[in-house]
Amino acid sequence: MEKKVILITGASSGFGHLTATKLLEEGHLIYAISRTLEKMNDLKDKGANIFQGDVRNMEDIQNVVDKLIKNEGKIDAVLANSGYGEYGMIEAVPMEDIENQYNINVFGVARTLKAVLPHMRKQRSGRIVITESIVSHMSTLGLGWYASTKHALRGMGIALRQEVKDFGIDVVAIEPGAVDTSFDKVAFEALDRNSNKIE
């Protein structure tokens, strides 16, 4: 099996960490990014290149991609996985929390794509995998703002798939439902916090 060079954002927990672990076991070369470096030490022990970085900062993402290209000369795939849930009623979630969720879930993906796409277009190959959600197709009470970020990713991904097809680049959306990861703890803590904000 050919070794692939793969970038993963949000690699410290959940799908990002599990995917990195599996790909390392298969012999692939992983560049992993997260705000929490120590949570990726086990990935480093397995051979991953780990970087502390924030998808809210374009310079962080660009620096890692530049290092990857300098070291490896190509990028085969990216898993744009950073994201979290800020649950709560539409009225109750503070504006700064809505903006932060969009900054990570949507604009973080945008920054990642802008960093990797020029290289994939130049090499005329690549695979982009975006972690969306089943709520990219629906929404429900308490999930409105989170679901809206995933709707945005779905709409963007459909267009991107058409735009880059002729460059040999595949765009894949994964749409998980409820899975036992640390995501739920963060999301439901937000729901509890925000549930007290409507009189």
Sequence and secondary structure as in RCSB ss.txt:
>XXXX:A:sequence
MEKKVILITGASSGFGHLTATKLLEEGHLIYAISRTLEKMNDLKDKGANIFQGDVRNMEDIQNVVDKLIKNEGKI
DAVLANSGYGEYGMIEAVPMEDIENQYNINVFGVARTLKAVLPHMRKQRSGRIVITESIVSHMSTLGLGWYASTK
HALRGMGIALRQEVKDFGIDVVAIEPGAVDTSFDKVAFEALDRNSNKIE
>XXXX:A:secstr
    EEEEESTTSHHHHHHHHHHHHTT EEEEEES GGGGHHHHHTT EEEE  TT HHHHHHHHHHHHHHHS  
 EEEE       S TTTS HHHHHHHHHHHTHHHHHHHHHHHHHHHHHT EEEEEE  GGGS   TT HHHHHHH
HHHHHHHHHHHHHHGGGTEEEEEE   S SSHHHHHHHHHHHHHTTS  
